[in-house]
Amino acid sequence: MKRLISAILTAAMAFGSLCLDGCSAKDENRLIMATNATFPPYEYKDENGDLAGIDIEIGQAIAEKLGKELEIKDLSKFDDVIDDVESGKYDFGMAGLTVNEERMTRVSFSNTYAKGIQVVIVKSDSDFSSFKEFYSGFDSEGIPLSIKEGIKIGVQKDTTGDSYSSNALLNWGFGEENVRRYDSGDDAVRALLADEVTAVIIDNEPAKSFVDSYEGLKILDGAYADEDYAIIVAKENNELLGKINNAIAELEKDGTLKKIVDKYIK
């Protein structure tokens, strides 16, 4: 009998311990935002090591509109932002996230809060003046027929720059075999400076930050792709999605969104 009681008590204590770790009530006064702070000026760490950027400030403004305290989790990998919001680990994600069909199968997107374009960075002494010069020919409808030998494109892994670049020629991509993936945009730019790749394809504003930070780089004329940035929430979290959309509308109406964007983008 003593052994039976001891076993029951042990099981009860183990269950109680599990509940302390995984069964506690969610803090209704707090929102947790996932980001990957390697994407200036949308999210990055300033000279003091503090999180800064457009998404950081807009996330804070949204939380204030909703009467919530904001906690921000800076994840080591960009793709973890989508994974962890999809799983419900965090309430929402902001990381310069572009709306696209593949991501829409996994998470829900808010209304757009910013526009972006993908551009191409090359070394300053490059002979290329347009990304179209990476192709060696076009058909009668202007679709690329082939890629010049030796062209290698650097991208941040799992971003839309990655998706566009690794696509087929028909969609102005360069194919998986000609794309080099890096954990951050900064790593991709360093690879460009080391002549490991021909060019880096990335969003325009981070591109400008990298060109300002490193000597010997330039941005080619013309956009490689146009994009819309939005916030992500888990598929089933329609209540939070509605509240975020309402907050975005209010912040746009009162001029807060423009004020934040203009602070970082001149």
GUMAR-103662 format. One line per field, with one value per residue: x, y, z of N, C-alpha, C, CB in turn; residue number from 1; residue in three letters. Coordinates in pm, whole numbers, m for minus. Atoms other than C-alpha are relative to their C-alpha. Glycine has a CB too. Layout:
n.px: c(X; ...)
n.py: c(Y; ...)
n.pz: c(Z; ...)
ca.px: c(X; ...)
ca.py: c(Y; ...)
ca.pz: c(Z; ...)
c.px: c(X; ...)
c.py: c(Y; ...)
c.pz: c(Z; ...)
cb.px: c(X; ...)
cb.py: c(Y; ...)
cb.pz: c(Z; ...)
resi: c(NUM; ...)
resn: c(ala; ...)
END
This chain:
n.px: c(83; m88; m58; 105; 20; m120; 6; 104; m52; m106; 67; 68; m101; m52; 102; 1; m118; 28; 95; m69; m75; 76; 144; 32; 88; m68; 13; 90; m41; m127; m14; m139; m30; m121; m68; m138; m55; m114; 64; 17; 37; 124; m35; m144; m47; m72; m135; 7; 48; 145; 77; 48; 45; 139; 89; m3; 83; 140; 48; 27; 117; 117; 24; 58; 138; 78; m8; m80; m145; m65; m127; m54; m97; m89; m36; m128; 21; 117; 109; 61; 110; 121; 23; 44; 134; 91; 24; 65; m97; 5; 129; m9; m135; m34; m140; m3; 61; 75; 116; m6; 96; m52; 13; 143; 50; m47; 37; 89; m65; 78; m5; m134; m36; m111; m34; m142; m43; m125; m100; m120; m126; m122; m118; m6; m73; 70; 37; 145; 78; 137; 5; 34; m125; m41; 54; m72; 90; 142; 86; 75; 83; m87; m30; m139; m22; m112; m76; m142; m85; m69; 87; 42; 77; 3; 127; 27; 78; 144; 65; 57; m113; m36; 106; m3; m127; m15; 109; m38; m26; 129; 41; m116; m87; m133; m10; m60; m144; m76; 30; m72; 82; m73; 88; 42; m37; m138; m86; 5; m79; m141; m35; m16; m128; m104; 12; 63; 120; m1; 91; 91; 136; 55; 90; m66; m47; m120; m107; m60; m76; m123; m87; m54; m87; m118; m55; m18; 126; 100; 130; 34; 126; 118; 45; 8; 138; 75; 54; 78; m36; 114; m21; 55; 53; 38; 120; 125; 8; 73; 32; m116; m19; 95; m44; m120; 43; 63; m108; m73; 85; m3; m134; m13; 87; m53; m132; m109; m76; m86; m102; m100; m73; m81; m112; m106; m19; 0)
n.py: c(m121; m117; m17; m51; m142; m71; m9; m98; m132; m32; m33; m129; m105; m12; m68; m140; m64; m21; m109; m125; m32; m9; m13; m126; m88; m99; m136; m71; m140; m6; 56; 36; m19; 64; m70; 41; m135; m6; m52; m145; m72; 54; 49; 17; m42; m127; 1; 44; 137; 0; 19; m125; 15; m28; 104; m5; m112; 25; 105; m64; m86; 89; 50; m110; m15; 112; m3; 114; m13; 73; 67; 34; 109; m7; 138; 9; 30; m64; 95; 35; m93; 59; 129; m14; m61; 104; 98; m65; m30; m146; m55; m50; m17; m111; 14; m34; 118; m25; 85; 85; 111; 112; m35; m9; 134; 34; m103; m105; m130; m121; m98; m52; m122; m63; 53; 21; 55; 76; m59; 80; m62; 54; m77; m128; 13; 95; m48; 11; m120; 46; 146; 66; 37; 131; 99; m5; m11; m11; 42; m107; m64; m62; 92; 46; 132; 64; m83; m5; 90; m56; m85; 57; m99; 18; m41; 47; 124; 4; m127; m3; m9; 141; 63; m54; 29; 142; 41; 39; m108; m53; m100; m88; 54; 45; 142; 40; 27; m125; m83; 32; m46; m38; m16; m139; m85; m42; 110; 3; m114; 34; 98; m79; m70; 103; 55; 132; m14; m112; m104; 32; m50; m27; m115; m125; m77; 65; m15; m133; 3; 75; m81; m106; 58; 63; m65; 84; 60; m89; 61; m16; m70; 81; 97; 140; 41; m87; 79; m59; 52; 15; 70; 136; 64; 139; 12; 4; m115; m104; m113; m89; m55; m111; m110; m57; m75; m124; m86; m51; m103; m118; m57; m64; m118; m108; m40; 65; 88; m82; m61; 103; 36; m114; m11; 91; m4; m140)
n.pz: c(0; m7; 132; 88; m33; 44; 146; 35; m33; 98; 126; m16; m1; 136; 79; m43; 57; 142; 15; m26; 120; 124; m15; m66; 77; 80; m50; 93; 10; 70; 133; 30; 143; 48; 107; 26; 9; 92; 121; m14; m122; m55; m134; m17; m131; 10; m55; m139; m4; m17; 123; 60; 137; 37; m53; m147; m44; 38; m92; m129; 17; 8; m135; m78; 46; m53; m146; m42; m15; 110; m20; 132; 5; 115; 32; 69; 142; 59; 22; m128; m27; 57; m67; m140; 0; 50; m106; m113; m106; m18; 45; 137; 49; 89; 37; 142; 61; 122; 24; 118; m5; m78; m142; m32; m34; m134; m96; 52; 12; m26; 108; 25; m72; 70; 131; 19; 128; 0; 89; 20; m40; 59; m37; 71; 126; 87; 134; 17; m31; m22; m23; 127; 65; m50; 95; 128; 113; m30; 111; 65; m101; m98; m109; 9; 57; m68; m93; 35; m77; m116; m81; m127; m75; m145; m62; m136; 9; m27; 27; 135; 92; 22; 80; 136; 66; 28; 88; 135; 96; 45; m99; m20; m104; 43; m28; m128; 13; 11; m118; m123; m112; m121; m115; m12; 112; m23; 44; 147; 48; m21; 104; 122; m11; 12; 136; m1; 82; 94; m47; m110; 19; m132; m2; 30; m115; m51; 100; m19; m126; 22; 87; m85; m103; 60; 119; 118; 44; 61; 32; 141; 29; 27; m101; 41; m32; m91; m109; m109; m132; m90; m126; 3; m121; 26; 83; m76; m89; 73; m89; m5; 134; 15; m86; 61; 118; m47; m51; 116; 61; m87; 5; 131; 1; m84; 48; m74; 90; 86; m85; m32; 123; 40; m96; 41; 146; 44)
ca.px: c(0; 281; 441; 110; 58; 417; 368; 47; 215; 512; 281; 81; 396; 523; 192; 197; 549; 442; 155; 384; 584; 311; m35; m10; m265; m154; m86; m378; m209; 97; 169; 483; 624; 879; 1141; 1489; 1692; 1922; 1717; 1785; 1601; 1304; 1467; 1824; 2031; 2156; 2497; 2380; 2260; 1895; 1632; 1539; 1371; 1041; 887; 996; 826; 514; 482; 504; 244; 5; 46; m30; m343; m455; m373; m110; 249; 480; 757; 987; 1175; 1474; 1514; 1845; 1697; 1454; 1256; 1200; 974; 722; 764; 710; 413; 254; 290; 140; 460; 443; 142; 259; 562; 719; 1042; 1000; 768; 639; 295; 318; 108; 337; 340; m37; m84; 87; m2; m250; m133; m257; m330; m18; 163; 459; 575; 910; 1109; 1381; 1700; 2038; 2369; 2697; 3054; 3128; 3368; 3115; 3050; 2680; 2436; 2113; 2017; 1888; 2250; 2285; 2090; 2242; 1932; 1555; 1269; 1023; 817; 1117; 1149; 1508; 1642; 1960; 2191; 2543; 2813; 2947; 2650; 2591; 2330; 2359; 2044; 1929; 1786; 1406; 1338; 1142; 1474; 1563; 1230; 1245; 1611; 1588; 1280; 1281; 1400; 1038; 983; 1312; 1481; 1831; 1761; 1853; 2198; 2295; 2177; 2388; 2193; 2319; 2181; 2162; 2176; 2504; 2656; 2542; 2699; 3027; 3022; 2980; 3280; 3479; 3379; 3188; 2880; 2814; 2537; 2305; 1929; 1759; 1502; 1584; 1610; 1842; 2039; 2093; 2205; 2459; 2593; 2634; 2809; 3053; 3281; 3293; 2923; 2646; 2279; 2184; 1912; 1562; 1359; 1394; 1049; 778; 640; 392; 497; 250; 224; 172; m42; m135; m407; m665; m600; m868; m953; m599; m575; m887; m753; m417; m588; m797; m483; m301; m594; m595; m217; m238; m523; m351; m21; 179; 276; 411; 596; 771; 862; 987; 1209; 1408; 1361; 1454)
ca.py: c(0; 240; 172; 239; 570; 669; 594; 798; 1093; 1075; 1073; 1364; 1565; 1492; 1602; 1916; 1991; 1946; 2186; 2445; 2426; 2386; 2428; 2775; 3033; 3269; 3629; 3814; 4150; 4067; 4008; 3828; 3932; 3722; 3887; 3832; 4148; 4125; 4334; 4709; 4943; 4716; 4533; 4543; 4602; 4957; 5058; 4977; 4631; 4732; 4630; 4912; 4964; 5016; 4682; 4720; 5059; 4960; 4644; 4856; 5102; 4816; 4670; 5010; 5042; 4703; 4795; 4522; 4497; 4394; 4139; 4089; 3766; 3808; 3468; 3350; 3237; 3418; 3103; 3041; 3348; 3181; 2837; 2962; 3185; 2903; 2670; 2929; 2971; 3349; 3574; 3746; 3801; 4106; 4065; 4246; 3961; 3968; 3833; 3533; 3227; 2968; 3150; 3203; 2826; 2830; 3160; 3447; 3789; 4125; 4417; 4567; 4825; 4896; 4848; 4715; 4620; 4363; 4507; 4376; 4464; 4419; 4532; 4889; 4777; 4540; 4572; 4495; 4786; 4582; 4237; 4164; 4146; 3827; 3651; 3564; 3578; 3638; 3496; 3696; 3774; 3896; 3587; 3485; 3186; 3119; 3251; 3366; 3128; 3193; 3393; 3315; 3495; 3541; 3563; 3540; 3192; 3152; 3514; 3616; 3710; 3343; 3234; 3468; 3401; 3023; 3014; 2899; 3110; 3151; 3354; 3544; 3318; 3175; 2819; 2643; 2555; 2921; 3050; 3060; 3085; 3259; 3295; 3675; 3953; 4066; 3722; 3736; 4081; 3961; 3671; 3922; 4123; 3798; 3722; 3410; 3539; 3776; 3970; 3980; 4012; 4167; 4429; 4786; 4945; 4681; 4703; 5076; 5013; 4753; 4980; 5257; 5020; 4855; 5020; 4890; 4814; 4959; 4891; 4828; 5043; 4900; 4675; 4297; 4250; 4451; 4342; 4411; 4376; 4247; 4094; 3720; 3536; 3169; 3050; 2998; 3331; 3533; 3743; 3879; 3926; 4144; 4353; 4400; 4508; 4762; 4894; 4926; 5123; 5358; 5406; 5484; 5730; 5920; 5939; 5717; 5463; 5732; 5901; 5574; 5483; 5837; 5823; 5537; 5588; 5930)
ca.pz: c(0; 92; m245; m422; m239; m312; m681; m692; m518; m755; m1059; m921; m856; m1207; m1361; m1151; m1270; m1632; m1582; m1434; m1758; m2015; m1864; m1712; m1818; m2092; m1987; m2147; m2090; m2298; m2667; m2780; m3116; m3304; m3523; m3668; m3612; m3913; m4155; m4120; m4114; m4033; m3742; m3617; m3306; m3249; m3115; m2762; m2857; m2827; m3082; m3320; m3655; m3834; m3734; m3372; m3340; m3532; m3322; m3008; m3143; m3223; m2875; m2722; m2936; m2806; m2446; m2422; m2303; m2588; m2549; m2848; m2918; m3148; m3313; m3455; m3788; m4016; m4097; m3724; m3719; m3948; m3788; m3432; m3514; m3712; m3412; m3175; m2976; m3032; m3093; m3410; m3627; m3791; m3985; m4316; m4411; m4766; m4847; m5078; m5160; m5000; m4666; m4682; m4661; m4321; m4151; m4186; m4300; m4177; m4404; m4560; m4350; m4585; m4942; m5051; m5357; m5415; m5563; m5670; m5502; m5689; m5630; m5736; m6008; m6161; m6536; m6483; m6493; m6473; m6344; m6695; m6804; m6597; m6873; m7209; m7424; m7439; m7643; m7853; m7541; m7346; m7124; m7038; m7231; m7037; m6766; m6832; m6718; m6370; m6239; m5872; m5662; m5285; m5072; m4712; m4666; m4678; m4771; m5080; m5239; m5200; m5345; m5646; m5723; m5709; m5932; m6295; m6589; m6697; m6379; m6408; m6155; m6170; m6059; m5736; m5868; m5910; m5571; m5255; m4929; m4614; m4264; m4289; m4546; m4389; m4450; m4814; m4860; m4707; m4953; m5236; m5115; m5103; m5466; m5366; m5552; m5842; m5672; m5372; m5410; m5109; m5009; m5107; m4762; m4613; m4940; m4886; m4529; m4643; m4918; m4660; m4419; m4660; m4913; m5268; m5325; m5540; m5612; m5973; m6128; m6137; m5912; m5931; m5767; m5587; m5250; m4968; m4604; m4345; m3999; m3952; m3696; m3660; m3896; m3623; m3450; m3631; m3326; m3295; m3672; m3668; m3379; m3553; m3877; m3685; m3513; m3847; m3988; m3688; m3701; m4071; m4019; m3737; m3923; m3687; m3955; m4187; m3901; m3806; m4165; m4239; m3930; m4085; m4460; m4594)
c.px: c(86; 62; m99; m22; 117; m1; m100; 50; 107; m61; m67; 99; 57; m98; m4; 117; m19; m93; 63; 75; m89; m147; m41; m85; 83; m23; m80; 39; 129; m11; 148; 19; 132; 61; 138; 76; 128; m41; m23; m62; m129; 20; 150; 35; 84; 135; 6; m47; m149; m70; m55; m52; m149; m95; m6; m94; m147; m61; m36; m126; m128; m36; m65; m146; m90; 4; 81; 146; 64; 133; 50; 106; 81; 54; 126; m14; m130; m117; m66; m117; m131; m36; m64; m133; m103; m37; m73; 93; 1; m127; 4; 146; 12; 149; 18; m60; m88; m115; 24; m86; 49; m17; m147; m61; 32; m46; m97; 75; m98; m10; 142; 26; 118; 22; 151; 30; 129; 95; 123; 124; 115; 119; 10; 71; m63; m34; m151; m68; m147; 3; m34; 125; 57; m47; 69; m90; m145; m82; m80; m91; 82; 33; 143; 10; 109; 70; 146; 82; 66; m86; m44; m66; m1; m130; 0; m98; m145; m69; m64; 109; 51; m100; 3; 124; 12; m110; 54; 22; m128; m49; 115; 85; 132; 22; 73; 152; 85; m25; 79; m76; 85; m99; m49; 39; 145; 97; 5; 85; 149; 48; 22; 136; 118; m3; m52; m127; 14; m77; m79; m135; m68; m91; 79; 57; 118; 118; 71; 84; 133; 98; 63; 104; 130; 44; 4; m124; m88; m127; m29; m133; m112; m30; 0; m141; m62; m71; m88; 44; m123; 42; m60; m52; m34; m134; m130; m22; m69; m33; 117; 24; m91; 44; 124; m37; m66; 106; 80; m78; 2; 136; 28; m79; 59; 143; 118; 85; 98; 114; 111; 84; 93; 120; 120; 32; m15; m29)
c.py: c(126; 27; 59; 148; 82; 19; 104; 141; 43; 41; 136; 115; 22; 74; 148; 77; 29; 118; 134; 45; 27; 26; 131; 88; 105; 138; 82; 146; 19; m62; m29; 3; m67; 82; m62; 128; 9; 69; 150; 60; m55; m60; m27; 37; 127; m11; m43; m145; m13; m20; 134; m30; 22; m103; 3; 110; m18; m107; 57; 86; m82; m52; 107; 24; m108; m6; m115; 40; m84; m59; m45; m109; 12; m139; m4; m25; 63; m98; m45; 92; m59; m130; 19; 74; m101; m98; 61; 33; 149; 54; 48; 20; 120; m9; 36; m111; 38; m99; m83; m125; m115; 27; 6; m136; m36; 99; 97; 133; 113; 83; 53; 126; 72; m68; m16; m49; m78; 64; m89; 82; m70; 80; 124; m9; m99; 64; m3; 131; m33; m151; m75; m44; m132; m112; 18; 7; 0; m46; 119; 76; 62; m87; m51; m144; m76; 101; m3; m88; 73; 87; m77; 111; m34; 54; m39; m115; 21; 135; m5; 19; m138; m65; 48; m46; m146; m55; m33; 123; 68; 111; 92; m43; m46; m148; m29; m10; 127; 96; m51; 62; 25; 28; 143; 77; 45; m108; m7; 112; m27; m102; 71; 70; m96; m70; m142; m1; 122; 119; m51; 61; 8; 122; 131; 72; m67; 13; 134; 5; m72; 78; 115; m53; m57; 78; m99; m69; 104; m79; 26; 72; m100; m101; m141; m54; 102; m85; 83; m64; m6; m79; m140; m42; m144; m5; 11; 126; 118; 121; 99; 66; 121; 122; 69; 83; 132; 98; 61; 113; 129; 70; 67; 130; 115; 41; m68; m89; 80; 61; m99; m33; 115; 21; m83; 5; 144; 11)
c.pz: c(0; m137; m99; 23; m49; m151; m45; 24; m101; m133; 8; m3; m139; m88; 35; m57; m148; m20; 29; m124; m120; 13; 65; m90; m73; 58; m102; m18; m79; m139; m23; m152; m33; m113; m20; m34; m82; m130; 13; m127; 65; 139; 4; 144; m15; 69; 146; 15; 20; m134; m48; m139; m17; 63; 152; 50; m36; 89; 135; m8; m7; 139; 87; m39; 60; 152; 57; 22; m109; 47; m136; 14; m129; m28; m87; m149; m48; m12; 130; 33; m50; 71; 137; 12; m47; 110; 119; 114; 32; m63; m144; m38; m90; m28; m147; m82; m119; m13; m126; 21; 87; 150; 42; 29; 145; 108; m65; 2; 33; m128; m13; 81; m66; m134; m10; m140; 22; m100; m2; 38; m73; 52; m89; m135; m97; m135; m22; 39; 25; 23; m128; m76; 54; m94; m136; m121; 43; m120; m52; 97; 112; 120; m14; m53; 74; 91; m40; 92; 117; 89; 125; 83; 148; 58; 148; m9; 40; m10; m139; m104; m35; m94; m146; m75; m42; m91; m140; m88; m46; 92; 39; 118; m59; 27; 130; m8; m4; 116; 120; 117; 124; 112; 17; m126; 11; m46; m153; m58; 19; m104; m134; 0; m14; m136; m3; m84; m90; 52; 119; m32; 136; m7; m9; 122; 70; m97; 17; 127; m18; m87; 79; 98; m56; m124; m116; m49; m67; m27; m147; m16; m24; 108; m58; 25; 95; 104; 94; 130; 89; 123; m12; 137; m38; m73; 78; 84; m67; 86; 7; m135; m22; 81; m59; m123; 40; 50; m114; m65; 82; m6; m135; m3; 82; m35; 68; m90; m85; 80; 32; m124; m40; 91; m49; m150; m46; m148)
cb.px: c(m94; 108; 52; m131; m19; 126; m35; m128; 58; 93; m103; m79; 112; 29; m139; 3; 124; m60; m119; 97; 95; 17; m53; 128; m104; m45; 142; m142; 18; 110; m56; 35; 6; m29; 12; 10; 26; 56; m134; 134; m18; m57; m80; 80; 82; m83; 61; m93; 69; m47; m116; 113; 36; m17; 46; 145; 52; m11; 105; 120; 14; 27; 131; 82; m7; 52; m137; m9; 47; 24; m13; 61; m72; 116; m117; 84; m3; 34; 52; 104; 27; 18; 131; 105; m3; 64; 131; m109; 140; 126; m41; m79; 46; m37; 50; 141; m83; 91; m131; 146; m27; 148; 68; m74; 60; 150; 126; m131; 57; 63; m101; 20; 34; 130; m52; 54; 21; m26; 38; 10; 20; m5; 128; 69; 143; m128; 70; m55; 11; m91; m104; m84; 102; m55; m154; 88; 24; m37; m95; m83; m98; m61; m101; 67; 36; 100; m18; 51; 107; 115; m124; 121; m145; 120; m120; m56; 63; m23; 100; m105; 113; 6; m137; m6; 116; 1; m108; m107; 75; m104; m54; m46; m68; 107; 69; m59; 25; m35; m153; 147; m110; 90; 72; 62; m92; 22; m51; m146; m41; 20; m111; m114; 9; m16; 133; m31; m128; m57; m96; 54; m81; 114; m86; m94; m114; m28; m57; m109; m82; m32; m80; m113; m74; m31; 141; 101; m74; 55; m114; m4; 17; 16; m142; 105; m2; m102; 113; m154; 110; m119; m62; 105; m127; m7; 3; m1; 138; m127; m35; 125; m26; m139; 30; 99; m96; m101; 92; 28; m145; m32; 105; m49; m138; m6; 15; m57; m95; m82; m63; m69; m99; m85; m44; m36; m103; 133)
cb.py: c(1; m21; m134; m77; 20; m76; m135; m25; 1; m121; m108; 3; m35; m139; m65; 9; m88; m124; m21; m16; m112; m122; m115; 73; 67; m6; 64; m9; 58; m70; 97; m141; 151; m145; 151; m108; 53; m142; m73; 67; 147; m106; m130; 88; m113; 113; 137; 90; m74; 131; m100; 108; m135; 0; m138; 25; 130; m42; m108; 85; 86; m118; m49; 128; m6; m130; m1; m113; m45; 93; m122; 126; m139; 101; m70; m109; m152; 58; m121; 7; 137; m25; m78; 72; 127; m75; m59; m87; m46; 68; 114; 132; m122; 140; m145; 28; m76; m9; 85; m39; m51; m26; 135; 67; m105; m6; 76; 8; 19; 83; 115; 29; m34; m6; 94; m98; 111; m151; 144; m47; m6; 3; m86; 102; m40; m53; m83; m116; 102; 35; m33; 94; 111; m24; 15; m120; m113; 146; m113; m56; m99; 124; m118; 8; 12; m60; m49; 145; m63; 77; 47; m63; 8; 69; m64; 115; m108; m56; 119; 111; 84; m76; 30; 153; 36; m77; 111; m90; m54; m112; m69; 143; m114; 80; m69; m133; m81; 69; m2; 53; m103; 124; m43; 66; 121; 32; m135; 12; 128; m57; m107; 104; 74; m103; 5; m42; 12; m43; 46; 51; m92; 22; m1; 91; 19; m147; m13; 107; m68; m135; 55; 68; m110; m148; 57; m101; m64; 63; 57; m137; 94; m70; 36; m85; m142; 87; m62; m19; 87; m71; 77; m99; 76; m81; m131; m122; 41; m58; m51; m78; m106; m43; m50; m110; m83; m31; m80; m113; m51; m40; m108; m96; m36; m41; 144; m83; m79; 110; 52; m127; m32; 125; m48; m140; m94; 66)
cb.pz: c(121; 106; m51; 22; 151; 43; m60; 81; 142; m19; m36; 130; 98; m60; 21; 151; 19; m62; 91; 117; m32; m74; 79; 40; 92; m145; 26; 49; 139; 81; m109; 57; m36; m47; 29; m117; 139; m31; m25; 30; m30; m94; 36; m103; 68; 62; m14; 78; 107; 66; 23; m4; m49; m152; m47; 51; m60; m150; 16; 44; m127; m97; 64; m19; m154; m57; 58; m103; 143; m121; 99; m67; 10; 26; m72; 62; m23; m137; m74; 111; m68; m151; 14; 80; m90; m118; 45; 51; m41; m62; 90; m16; m73; 64; 27; m46; 104; m122; m14; m33; m139; m33; 28; m113; m95; 0; 52; 84; m141; 114; 26; m150; 145; 86; m113; 102; m107; m34; 46; m147; 155; m157; m12; 86; 28; 68; m107; 84; m114; m121; 110; m87; 17; 142; m15; m12; m97; 38; 45; m113; 57; 48; 3; 137; m146; m102; 146; 5; m91; m46; m81; 77; m54; 65; m72; 92; 87; 135; 10; m12; 61; 134; 61; 3; 90; 129; m9; m61; m120; m6; 124; 18; 73; 70; m113; 46; m123; m130; 31; m6; 31; m27; 125; 124; m7; 147; 57; m50; 74; 143; m13; m15; 133; 112; m70; 142; 88; m134; m114; 137; m97; 105; 127; m70; 99; 26; m144; 4; 111; m65; m121; 77; 74; m36; 28; 29; 118; m131; 91; m70; m122; m130; 52; 76; 64; m78; 78; m23; 66; m72; 120; m49; 56; 132; m73; 89; 46; m56; 141; 44; m107; 43; 142; m39; m84; 113; 93; m102; m13; 145; 26; m112; 54; 145; 15; 114; m91; m67; 130; 54; m115; m1; 142; 37; m74; 33)
resi: c(1; 2; 3; 4; 5; 6; 7; 8; 9; 10; 11; 12; 13; 14; 15; 16; 17; 18; 19; 20; 21; 22; 23; 24; 25; 26; 27; 28; 29; 30; 31; 32; 33; 34; 35; 36; 37; 38; 39; 40; 41; 42; 43; 44; 45; 46; 47; 48; 49; 50; 51; 52; 53; 54; 55; 56; 57; 58; 59; 60; 61; 62; 63; 64; 65; 66; 67; 68; 69; 70; 71; 72; 73; 74; 75; 76; 77; 78; 79; 80; 81; 82; 83; 84; 85; 86; 87; 88; 89; 90; 91; 92; 93; 94; 95; 96; 97; 98; 99; 100; 101; 102; 103; 104; 105; 106; 107; 108; 109; 110; 111; 112; 113; 114; 115; 116; 117; 118; 119; 120; 121; 122; 123; 124; 125; 126; 127; 128; 129; 130; 131; 132; 133; 134; 135; 136; 137; 138; 139; 140; 141; 142; 143; 144; 145; 146; 147; 148; 149; 150; 151; 152; 153; 154; 155; 156; 157; 158; 159; 160; 161; 162; 163; 164; 165; 166; 167; 168; 169; 170; 171; 172; 173; 174; 175; 176; 177; 178; 179; 180; 181; 182; 183; 184; 185; 186; 187; 188; 189; 190; 191; 192; 193; 194; 195; 196; 197; 198; 199; 200; 201; 202; 203; 204; 205; 206; 207; 208; 209; 210; 211; 212; 213; 214; 215; 216; 217; 218; 219; 220; 221; 222; 223; 224; 225; 226; 227; 228; 229; 230; 231; 232; 233; 234; 235; 236; 237; 238; 239; 240; 241; 242; 243; 244; 245; 246; 247; 248; 249; 250; 251; 252; 253; 254; 255; 256; 257; 258; 259; 260; 261; 262; 263; 264; 265; 266)
resn: c(met; lys; arg; leu; ile; ser; ala; ile; leu; thr; ala; ala; met; ala; phe; gly; ser; leu; cys; leu; asp; gly; cys; ser; ala; lys; asp; glu; asn; arg; leu; ile; met; ala; thr; asn; ala; thr; phe; pro; pro; tyr; glu; tyr; lys; asp; glu; asn; gly; asp; leu; ala; gly; ile; asp; ile; glu; ile; gly; gln; ala; ile; ala; glu; lys; leu; gly; lys; glu; leu; glu; ile; lys; asp; leu; ser; lys; phe; asp; asp; val; ile; asp; asp; val; glu; ser; gly; lys; tyr; asp; phe; gly; met; ala; gly; leu; thr; val; asn; glu; glu; arg; met; thr; arg; val; ser; phe; ser; asn; thr; tyr; ala; lys; gly; ile; gln; val; val; ile; val; lys; ser; asp; ser; asp; phe; ser; ser; phe; lys; glu; phe; tyr; ser; gly; phe; asp; ser; glu; gly; ile; pro; leu; ser; ile; lys; glu; gly; ile; lys; ile; gly; val; gln; lys; asp; thr; thr; gly; asp; ser; tyr; ser; ser; asn; ala; leu; leu; asn; trp; gly; phe; gly; glu; glu; asn; val; arg; arg; tyr; asp; ser; gly; asp; asp; ala; val; arg; ala; leu; leu; ala; asp; glu; val; thr; ala; val; ile; ile; asp; asn; glu; pro; ala; lys; ser; phe; val; asp; ser; tyr; glu; gly; leu; lys; ile; leu; asp; gly; ala; tyr; ala; asp; glu; asp; tyr; ala; ile; ile; val; ala; lys; glu; asn; asn; glu; leu; leu; gly; lys; ile; asn; asn; ala; ile; ala; glu; leu; glu; lys; asp; gly; thr; leu; lys; lys; ile; val; asp; lys; tyr; ile; lys)
END
